[in-house]
Amino acid sequence: MDPWGTIARLPRREIEELQNRRLRYFINRYLYPFSPYYRRLFDQNKIRPQDIQGVKDLQRIPFISKTDFLATANDNDRNRDFILQPDKQKIRASWPPTELASLALTKIVRGQTALEDQLATEFKPVFMTFTTGTTNRPVPFFYSNYDIQNLGISGGRMLKLFDIKSSENILNMFPYAPHLAFWQVVFGALSANALALNTGGGKVIGTEGNIAAIEKLKPSIVLGVPGYVYHVMREASDKGRNFAFIRKIVLGAARVTLAFKLKLIEMLTAMGAKDVAVLGTYGFTEAKSAWGQCPSGPGMSSPSGYHLYPDKEIFEIVDPKTGQVQKEGRDGEIVYTALDARASVVMRYRTGDFVKGGIRYEPCPSCGRTLPQLSSDITRLSNITNMHFSKVKGTLVDLNCLDNIFAQIAAVDEWQVEIKKKNDDQFDVDEIIIYACARSHTNQDQAESELRKKFLLTTELTPNAFHWISRPEMVKRLELETANKEKRIVDKRPKE
């Protein structure tokens, strides 16, 4: 029985005590004894496992980041050091007599094979997902059967948060790939005993196949990558399909703005859906979990945060430059610590994600839960790019703001921004080229003028060229039906 319902109503003090207990237990029973990486890290920094008594003591442990997983010329399998690797000697040395007695009883009653199977279920890697590899080679993260159960638990918690009942049908349009988003839905639906069709997105059955699947299954909830979900709904709308049965759209694997949600709600309302909700999710490979955005009233259009699982993890918000832990509600980088993982395990992992509004702990105004709530205004630190234009040299541009700019222009249906060097000369200035696909019966000149003004006002940069293109050409440019994520911003500048 999942205790989340009870935990979700605990006072803050009791949640803090729960996390302190679980942190002590996890470090002493699992992390330090069985993790080659963290045993070295603790020893090198003269940290004893018993020194970490609670969340506040985490600051004694150094951060890790993506670079710690990446293979080097001398160590091609660095990520394997993050896998828990118990053996008989380590278990005897670190587990208390009561737990050792339980293992001994299993061996006596059920035999050595049963004991080995029990330990293998908890620890043996049997499944993996990969980082998307946008900057380096994809890195695998391993799951034991214990982790698979946790993946089902987190998925089930999201469905409960979204008020999805086991009698409702689910359509999963996340791309079929060894990535977290697809499998979180698969195992979550199984855990919740909900009927789910996992189409694999555009690469597997195509857009027409997904539309046909929606009409046949009549799901009340559709999940997928924002750009592709929008593409499917738009195609269905153009064909005059009635999707009145859809109650919720859940999006993941990319940032979702309020303007985008409202645009999607408008489209679905025109297709017959009533009080449809568009909700975001947040997750990352290293956590082997995802979190859902709390519904916040009719239409779910007002911003809300992600309800966390304090029995499974600890989130810290730190200053990206100093590493100093921030106070409640303050902006900063998200740092993640696992409390109940097996196989691949991370502690004090710097995600590279920047959150405005940090974490809040007061009861949720929407649902009353007392769980920590992570703000949904999250961007990648690496997405703040220095674009050296001759007119505005040194201007820092947050590329995440582009979603909001284009979503505000009703005439624009789809878009792509291309960054390149003038004349394809690596020593020349940068150029911004905008490609846009227009909705039917729109004034393109007026839309272009409005977009240029908003672009300049928001980024302090002026696009060098603007091209209206057809929808089929845009689908091809964005790789909506072939890639795991749409190619919304394409940087063609030479890498330094």
C-alpha positions as CSV (number, residue, x, y, z in Angstrom):
1,M,0.0,0.0,0.0
2,D,1.5,3.3,-1.1
3,P,1.7,5.7,1.9
4,W,1.7,8.8,-0.2
5,G,-1.9,9.7,0.7
6,T,-0.9,9.9,4.4
7,I,2.5,11.6,3.8
8,A,0.8,14.2,1.6
9,R,-1.1,15.5,4.6
10,L,1.6,15.5,7.3
11,P,2.7,18.7,9.0
12,R,6.0,20.1,7.7
13,R,7.8,19.1,10.9
14,E,6.9,15.5,10.5
15,I,7.9,15.5,6.8
16,E,11.3,16.9,7.8
17,E,11.7,14.2,10.5
18,L,10.7,11.5,7.9
19,Q,13.3,12.7,5.5
20,N,16.0,12.9,8.2
21,R,15.3,9.3,9.2
22,R,15.2,8.0,5.7
23,L,18.5,9.8,4.8
24,R,20.3,8.3,7.8
25,Y,19.0,4.9,6.9
26,F,19.8,5.1,3.2
27,I,23.4,6.3,3.7
28,N,24.3,3.8,6.3
29,R,22.5,0.7,4.9
30,Y,22.9,1.2,1.2
31,L,24.9,4.2,-0.2
32,Y,28.1,4.1,1.8
33,P,28.4,0.2,2.0
34,F,27.5,-0.6,-1.6
35,S,28.3,2.5,-3.8
36,P,31.9,2.5,-5.1
37,Y,31.6,6.2,-6.1
38,Y,30.2,7.5,-2.9
39,R,32.4,5.4,-0.6
40,R,35.4,6.9,-2.3
41,L,33.8,10.4,-2.1
42,F,33.1,10.1,1.6
43,D,36.5,8.7,2.4
44,Q,38.4,11.3,0.4
45,N,36.5,14.1,2.2
46,K,36.8,12.4,5.6
47,I,33.0,12.1,5.9
48,R,31.7,9.3,8.1
49,P,28.2,8.0,7.2
50,Q,27.0,8.6,10.8
51,D,28.0,12.3,10.4
52,I,25.0,12.8,8.1
53,Q,22.1,13.0,10.6
54,G,19.7,15.0,8.6
55,V,19.0,17.1,5.5
56,K,21.0,20.1,6.9
57,D,24.1,17.9,7.0
58,L,23.9,17.2,3.2
59,Q,25.9,20.4,2.7
60,R,28.9,18.5,4.0
61,I,28.8,16.2,0.9
62,P,30.3,17.6,-2.4
63,F,28.0,18.1,-5.4
64,I,28.1,15.9,-8.5
65,S,27.1,16.8,-12.0
66,K,26.7,15.2,-15.4
67,T,30.5,15.3,-16.0
68,D,31.0,12.8,-13.2
69,F,29.1,10.1,-15.3
70,L,30.9,10.7,-18.6
71,A,33.3,8.2,-19.9
72,T,37.0,9.2,-20.2
73,A,39.9,7.8,-22.1
74,N,41.0,6.0,-19.0
75,D,37.6,5.0,-17.7
76,N,34.9,4.1,-20.2
77,D,32.4,2.9,-17.6
78,R,32.4,5.6,-15.0
79,N,28.6,5.5,-14.7
80,R,28.9,1.9,-13.3
81,D,30.5,3.2,-10.1
82,F,27.1,4.8,-9.3
83,I,25.5,1.3,-9.2
84,L,25.0,-0.2,-5.8
85,Q,27.1,-3.4,-5.6
86,P,26.5,-5.4,-2.5
87,D,28.1,-8.7,-1.6
88,K,27.9,-11.1,1.4
89,Q,30.8,-9.4,3.2
90,K,29.4,-5.9,2.7
91,I,25.9,-6.9,3.8
92,R,27.2,-8.6,7.0
93,A,29.3,-5.6,7.8
94,S,26.7,-2.9,7.4
95,W,23.2,-4.4,8.1
96,P,21.9,-4.8,11.7
97,P,21.4,-8.2,13.3
98,T,17.6,-8.1,12.8
99,E,17.9,-7.7,9.0
100,L,20.7,-10.4,8.8
101,A,18.4,-12.7,10.8
102,S,15.6,-12.1,8.3
103,L,17.9,-13.1,5.4
104,A,19.1,-16.2,7.3
105,L,15.5,-17.2,7.9
106,T,14.7,-16.9,4.2
107,K,17.6,-19.1,3.5
108,I,16.5,-21.7,6.0
109,V,12.8,-21.8,5.1
110,R,13.0,-21.2,1.3
111,G,16.6,-22.1,0.4
112,Q,19.7,-20.4,-0.9
113,T,18.2,-19.9,-4.4
114,A,15.2,-18.0,-2.9
115,L,17.6,-15.8,-0.9
116,E,19.6,-15.0,-4.0
117,D,16.4,-14.2,-5.9
118,Q,15.3,-11.8,-3.2
119,L,18.6,-9.9,-3.3
120,A,18.6,-9.9,-7.1
121,T,15.1,-8.4,-7.1
122,E,16.3,-5.6,-4.9
123,F,19.7,-4.9,-6.4
124,K,20.4,-6.5,-9.8
125,P,20.2,-4.1,-12.8
126,V,17.5,-5.3,-15.2
127,F,16.4,-2.2,-17.1
128,M,17.9,1.1,-18.2
129,T,17.0,4.4,-19.6
130,F,19.4,7.0,-21.1
131,T,20.0,10.7,-20.9
132,T,19.1,12.4,-24.1
133,G,22.7,13.1,-25.0
134,T,22.2,16.6,-26.3
135,T,25.7,17.7,-25.2
136,N,27.5,14.4,-24.9
137,R,27.1,10.7,-25.5
138,P,23.9,9.3,-23.8
139,V,24.6,8.0,-20.3
140,P,22.7,4.9,-19.1
141,F,20.9,4.8,-15.7
142,F,20.1,1.4,-14.4
143,Y,17.0,0.1,-12.6
144,S,16.5,-3.0,-10.5
145,N,13.1,-4.6,-10.1
146,Y,12.9,-2.5,-6.9
147,D,13.4,0.7,-8.9
148,I,10.8,-0.5,-11.5
149,Q,8.3,-0.8,-8.6
150,N,9.2,2.8,-7.6
151,L,8.7,4.0,-11.2
152,G,5.2,2.5,-11.0
153,I,4.6,4.2,-7.7
154,S,5.6,7.6,-8.9
155,G,3.5,7.2,-12.1
156,G,0.5,6.1,-9.9
157,R,1.0,9.1,-7.7
158,M,0.8,11.4,-10.7
159,L,-2.4,9.8,-11.9
160,K,-3.8,10.2,-8.5
161,L,-2.8,13.8,-8.4
162,F,-4.4,14.4,-11.8
163,D,-7.6,12.6,-10.6
164,I,-7.4,9.9,-13.2
165,K,-9.4,6.8,-12.2
166,S,-8.6,3.2,-13.1
167,S,-11.8,3.1,-15.2
168,E,-10.5,5.8,-17.5
169,N,-8.4,5.1,-20.7
170,I,-5.0,6.6,-21.3
171,L,-3.2,7.3,-24.5
172,N,0.6,7.6,-24.3
173,M,2.1,9.4,-27.3
174,F,5.6,9.8,-25.8
175,P,8.2,8.5,-28.3
176,Y,9.1,4.8,-27.9
177,A,12.7,5.1,-26.7
178,P,14.9,4.1,-23.7
179,H,14.0,7.5,-22.1
180,L,12.2,8.2,-18.8
181,A,9.0,9.8,-20.1
182,F,7.7,6.9,-22.1
183,W,8.4,4.3,-19.4
184,Q,7.1,6.4,-16.6
185,V,3.7,6.3,-18.2
186,V,3.9,2.6,-19.0
187,F,4.8,1.5,-15.5
188,G,2.6,4.2,-13.9
189,A,-0.5,3.0,-15.7
190,L,0.2,-0.6,-14.9
191,S,0.6,0.3,-11.3
192,A,-2.7,2.2,-11.3
193,N,-4.5,-0.6,-13.1
194,A,-5.5,1.8,-15.9
195,L,-5.9,0.8,-19.5
196,A,-3.2,2.5,-21.5
197,L,-2.3,2.4,-25.2
198,N,1.4,3.3,-25.7
199,T,1.5,4.3,-29.3
200,G,5.2,5.3,-29.4
201,G,4.5,8.7,-30.9
202,G,5.0,9.7,-34.5
203,K,7.9,7.4,-35.3
204,V,5.9,4.2,-34.6
205,I,2.4,4.6,-36.0
206,G,2.5,8.1,-37.4
207,T,0.2,11.1,-36.9
208,E,-2.8,9.4,-38.7
209,G,-2.3,6.3,-36.6
210,N,-2.3,8.4,-33.4
211,I,-5.5,10.2,-34.4
212,A,-7.2,6.9,-35.3
213,A,-6.1,5.5,-31.9
214,I,-7.6,8.4,-30.1
215,E,-10.9,8.0,-31.9
216,K,-10.9,4.3,-31.2
217,L,-9.8,4.3,-27.6
218,K,-11.6,7.5,-26.6
219,P,-9.0,8.3,-23.8
220,S,-9.8,10.9,-21.2
221,I,-6.1,11.6,-20.8
222,V,-3.5,12.0,-23.5
223,L,0.2,12.3,-22.7
224,G,3.2,13.3,-24.8
225,V,5.8,15.8,-25.9
226,P,4.3,19.3,-26.2
227,G,5.1,19.9,-29.8
228,Y,3.9,16.6,-31.1
229,V,0.7,16.6,-29.0
230,Y,-0.1,20.0,-30.5
231,H,0.7,18.8,-34.0
232,V,-1.6,15.8,-33.6
233,M,-4.5,17.9,-32.1
234,R,-4.1,20.5,-34.9
235,E,-4.2,17.8,-37.6
236,A,-7.3,16.3,-36.0
237,S,-8.9,19.7,-35.7
238,D,-8.3,20.4,-39.4
239,K,-10.0,17.1,-40.2
240,G,-13.1,18.1,-38.1
241,R,-12.6,15.3,-35.5
242,N,-14.6,15.4,-32.3
243,F,-12.5,14.9,-29.2
244,A,-15.1,15.7,-26.6
245,F,-14.0,12.8,-24.4
246,I,-10.6,14.3,-23.6
247,R,-10.4,15.7,-20.1
248,K,-6.7,16.2,-19.6
249,I,-3.5,16.6,-21.6
250,V,-0.3,15.9,-19.7
251,L,3.0,17.1,-21.3
252,G,6.6,16.2,-20.5
253,A,10.1,16.1,-21.8
254,A,10.1,19.9,-22.6
255,R,9.2,23.2,-21.0
256,V,5.5,24.2,-21.2
257,T,4.5,27.8,-21.0
258,L,1.1,29.2,-19.8
259,A,0.5,30.7,-23.3
260,F,1.1,27.3,-24.9
261,K,-1.4,25.6,-22.5
262,L,-4.0,28.2,-23.3
263,K,-3.5,27.8,-27.0
264,L,-4.0,24.0,-26.7
265,I,-7.0,24.4,-24.5
266,E,-8.6,26.7,-27.1
267,M,-8.1,24.2,-29.8
268,L,-9.5,21.3,-27.8
269,T,-12.5,23.3,-26.7
270,A,-13.3,23.9,-30.4
271,M,-13.1,20.1,-30.8
272,G,-15.8,19.6,-28.2
273,A,-13.8,19.1,-25.0
274,K,-15.2,20.7,-21.9
275,D,-13.1,22.1,-19.0
276,V,-10.0,20.5,-20.5
277,A,-6.9,20.7,-18.4
278,V,-3.3,20.9,-19.7
279,L,-0.8,19.9,-17.1
280,G,3.0,19.7,-17.1
281,T,5.4,17.2,-15.7
282,Y,9.0,17.4,-14.6
283,G,11.5,14.6,-14.5
284,F,15.1,13.7,-15.4
285,T,16.9,10.5,-16.1
286,E,19.2,10.6,-13.0
287,A,16.2,10.6,-10.7
288,K,14.4,7.7,-12.4
289,S,11.2,9.5,-11.6
290,A,8.9,12.3,-12.6
291,W,6.5,14.7,-10.8
292,G,3.2,16.1,-11.8
293,Q,1.9,19.7,-11.8
294,C,-0.9,20.2,-9.3
295,P,-4.2,21.1,-10.9
296,S,-5.2,24.6,-10.1
297,G,-8.8,25.2,-10.9
298,P,-11.0,25.1,-14.1
299,G,-8.9,25.0,-17.2
300,M,-5.8,24.6,-15.1
301,S,-4.5,27.7,-16.7
302,S,-3.0,29.4,-13.7
303,P,0.6,28.4,-12.8
304,S,1.1,25.7,-10.2
305,G,4.1,23.7,-9.0
306,Y,5.1,20.0,-9.0
307,H,4.2,18.0,-5.9
308,L,7.3,16.1,-4.7
309,Y,7.7,12.7,-3.0
310,P,9.5,13.5,0.3
311,D,9.7,9.8,1.2
312,K,11.7,9.1,-2.0
313,E,14.0,12.1,-2.4
314,I,15.3,15.4,-1.2
315,F,15.4,18.5,-3.3
316,E,17.7,21.4,-2.6
317,I,17.8,24.8,-4.4
318,V,21.3,26.3,-4.5
319,D,22.9,29.4,-5.9
320,P,24.3,28.3,-9.3
321,K,27.6,30.3,-8.7
322,T,28.3,29.7,-5.0
323,G,26.5,26.4,-4.3
324,Q,24.9,28.0,-1.2
325,V,21.5,26.5,-0.3
326,Q,18.7,29.0,-0.9
327,K,15.9,29.8,1.5
328,E,12.3,28.8,0.8
329,G,10.8,30.3,-2.3
330,R,14.2,31.6,-3.6
331,D,15.4,31.1,-7.2
332,G,18.3,28.7,-7.9
333,E,19.6,25.5,-9.4
334,I,17.8,22.2,-8.5
335,V,19.9,19.6,-6.7
336,Y,18.6,16.1,-6.2
337,T,19.3,13.4,-3.7
338,A,17.8,9.9,-3.8
339,L,16.4,8.3,-0.6
340,D,15.0,5.0,-1.9
341,A,16.9,4.0,-5.1
342,R,18.8,0.9,-6.0
343,A,21.0,0.1,-9.0
344,S,22.1,3.6,-10.2
345,V,22.0,6.1,-7.3
346,V,22.9,9.8,-7.1
347,M,23.2,12.1,-4.1
348,R,23.5,15.9,-4.3
349,Y,23.2,15.8,-8.1
350,R,23.3,19.3,-9.7
351,T,20.7,19.0,-12.5
352,G,21.6,22.1,-14.4
353,D,17.9,23.2,-14.1
354,F,17.2,26.7,-12.9
355,V,13.9,27.2,-11.0
356,K,12.3,30.6,-10.4
357,G,10.4,30.5,-7.1
358,G,12.3,27.5,-5.7
359,I,10.4,25.2,-3.3
360,R,7.5,26.1,-1.1
361,Y,6.3,24.1,1.9
362,E,3.0,25.7,2.9
363,P,-0.3,23.8,2.2
364,C,-1.2,23.8,-1.5
365,P,-4.0,26.3,-2.2
366,S,-5.4,24.0,-4.9
367,C,-5.5,20.5,-3.2
368,G,-4.5,21.1,0.4
369,R,-1.6,18.7,0.3
370,T,1.4,19.7,2.6
371,L,4.0,18.2,0.2
372,P,6.9,20.3,-0.9
373,Q,6.0,22.1,-4.1
374,L,8.6,22.8,-6.7
375,S,7.9,25.8,-8.9
376,S,7.0,25.0,-12.5
377,D,9.1,27.9,-13.9
378,I,12.1,25.8,-14.8
379,T,14.7,26.5,-17.4
380,R,18.0,24.9,-18.4
381,L,21.0,27.0,-17.2
382,S,22.8,26.0,-20.5
383,N,19.9,27.6,-22.5
384,I,21.1,31.1,-21.5
385,T,23.3,31.7,-24.5
386,N,25.6,34.6,-25.3
387,M,24.8,35.6,-28.9
388,H,27.3,38.2,-30.2
389,F,25.3,40.4,-32.5
390,S,26.9,43.5,-33.9
391,K,24.0,45.7,-32.8
392,V,23.8,44.3,-29.2
393,K,27.2,42.8,-28.4
394,G,27.3,40.6,-25.3
395,T,23.5,40.4,-25.0
396,L,22.4,37.5,-22.9
397,V,19.3,35.8,-24.3
398,D,17.2,33.2,-22.5
399,L,16.1,31.0,-25.3
400,N,13.2,29.7,-23.2
401,C,11.4,33.0,-23.6
402,L,10.8,32.3,-27.3
403,D,8.0,29.8,-26.6
404,N,6.1,32.6,-24.9
405,I,6.7,35.1,-27.7
406,F,5.3,32.8,-30.4
407,A,2.4,31.5,-28.3
408,Q,1.1,35.1,-28.0
409,I,0.7,35.5,-31.7
410,A,-2.6,33.9,-32.7
411,A,-1.7,33.8,-36.4
412,V,1.4,31.6,-35.8
413,D,0.7,27.9,-35.8
414,E,4.2,26.5,-35.7
415,W,7.6,28.1,-35.6
416,Q,11.4,27.5,-35.7
417,V,14.3,29.8,-34.9
418,E,17.6,29.2,-36.6
419,I,20.9,30.8,-35.4
420,K,23.7,30.9,-37.9
421,K,26.8,32.8,-39.0
422,K,26.4,35.5,-41.7
423,N,27.5,34.1,-45.0
424,D,28.3,30.9,-43.2
425,D,31.6,32.5,-42.1
426,Q,32.6,31.4,-38.6
427,F,34.2,34.8,-38.0
428,D,31.2,36.9,-39.1
429,V,28.3,38.1,-36.9
430,D,25.4,35.9,-35.8
431,E,22.1,36.0,-37.5
432,I,18.6,35.0,-36.4
433,I,16.3,33.5,-39.0
434,I,12.6,32.9,-38.1
435,Y,10.5,30.3,-39.9
436,A,6.8,30.3,-39.2
437,C,3.7,28.5,-40.4
438,A,0.5,30.6,-40.4
439,R,-3.0,29.6,-39.4
440,S,-5.7,29.9,-42.1
441,H,-7.2,33.3,-42.9
442,T,-4.6,35.3,-41.1
443,N,-2.9,38.6,-42.1
444,Q,0.7,37.5,-42.4
445,D,2.2,41.0,-42.8
446,Q,0.5,42.1,-39.6
447,A,1.5,39.0,-37.7
448,E,5.1,39.4,-38.8
449,S,5.2,43.0,-37.7
450,E,3.7,42.1,-34.3
451,L,6.2,39.2,-33.9
452,R,9.2,41.3,-34.7
453,K,8.1,43.9,-32.2
454,K,7.6,41.3,-29.4
455,F,10.9,39.7,-30.3
456,L,12.8,42.9,-30.0
457,L,11.0,44.0,-26.8
458,T,11.7,40.6,-25.1
459,T,15.2,39.8,-26.4
460,E,16.6,43.2,-27.4
461,L,17.5,41.5,-30.7
462,T,16.1,42.0,-34.2
463,P,15.6,38.9,-36.4
464,N,17.6,39.1,-39.6
465,A,15.1,37.3,-41.8
466,F,11.5,36.0,-41.5
467,H,10.1,33.2,-43.7
468,W,6.5,31.9,-43.9
469,I,6.5,28.3,-44.9
470,S,3.9,25.5,-45.5
471,R,2.8,23.2,-42.7
472,P,4.4,20.0,-44.3
473,E,7.7,21.9,-44.7
474,M,7.5,23.0,-41.0
475,V,6.7,19.4,-39.8
476,K,9.8,18.3,-41.7
477,R,12.0,21.1,-40.3
478,L,10.9,20.4,-36.7
479,E,11.2,16.6,-37.2
480,L,7.8,16.3,-35.3
481,E,7.2,12.8,-36.6
482,T,10.7,11.5,-36.4
483,A,12.6,12.9,-33.5
484,N,12.2,12.4,-29.7
485,K,11.9,16.2,-29.3
486,E,11.0,18.8,-31.8
487,K,13.9,20.9,-33.2
488,R,12.4,24.2,-32.1
489,I,15.7,26.2,-31.9
490,V,18.5,25.2,-34.3
491,D,22.0,26.5,-33.7
492,K,24.1,26.1,-36.8
493,R,27.0,28.2,-35.6
494,P,30.4,26.3,-35.5
495,K,31.2,24.8,-32.2
496,E,34.2,26.5,-30.5
